C-alpha cells in the first residue's frame, strides 16, 4: 500500500503508518528533511498532491499548526506571521477518492473525526500531546479516553497508572529529557521532536485505514464529509 505524507517533517507520522503496514511512503515538505526515514520529495505539498495524489492508496497531511497552537500565542502576539494551509489542504484531499487524514492541534478548524492523546493508549504513553484528526473515513477511538485528568483527587482509583502518568513528559513548546523515549522516536533533533506526531498515533489510525483499503470495516463515503472550511 502506498501512502503520501504531506507536510511530512522528520517522519513521526510516517513511521506510524509504516508500522501499520504501509509498504511505500513518500513524504513531501518545503523544507529539507535529512532525517526523514522514507522517500522524501522537496517541494510544495499542495502542488505535489494536485499532480500525484491519485497515485497513492491513502493520504496523510499535517499542515503547519502554529497559527492555531497555544504554544505559539506569544510569537503571534509579537507579530510573527504563520501560514494558514488547513483549508487548502482540506480541499486538496476532498478532490481525491482515496482515504485521507488531516492532523493538527486541537484549536485548528477541522471537523474532528478523532482526538488522540498519549494517555488514551493501553498502557498509556508517558507524554501529553493532544492531536485532532479529520478523515473521510470513520475512525474509531481507543477504548480509553484521555486520562490526564485522573491525576486529580480521584486518581487513587487508578493507582496502577500512577507511576506513568505522574511523570508525563511535556514536549510541546520545548524539549524535556526523555521526550525521545516517550514519543517513541529515536532519530530526531530537539526541534523536530517538538513538531512531531507520535508514531503510535498514526499506527493506530493506519491500522484502521488498512482495513478500509482491504474492503473491511469503517468505510464511509470516500471523498469527504460534505462540509467546507
Helices and strands as residue ranges (DSSP letters): E 2-6, H 12-20, E 24-29, E 39-42, H 45-52, G 53-55, E 58-61, G 70-72, H 73-77, H 86-94, E 99-104, E 114-116, G 118-120, E 127-128, E 131-135, G 148-151, G 153-161, H 162-165, E 169-170, H 179-183, H 190-195, H 199-213
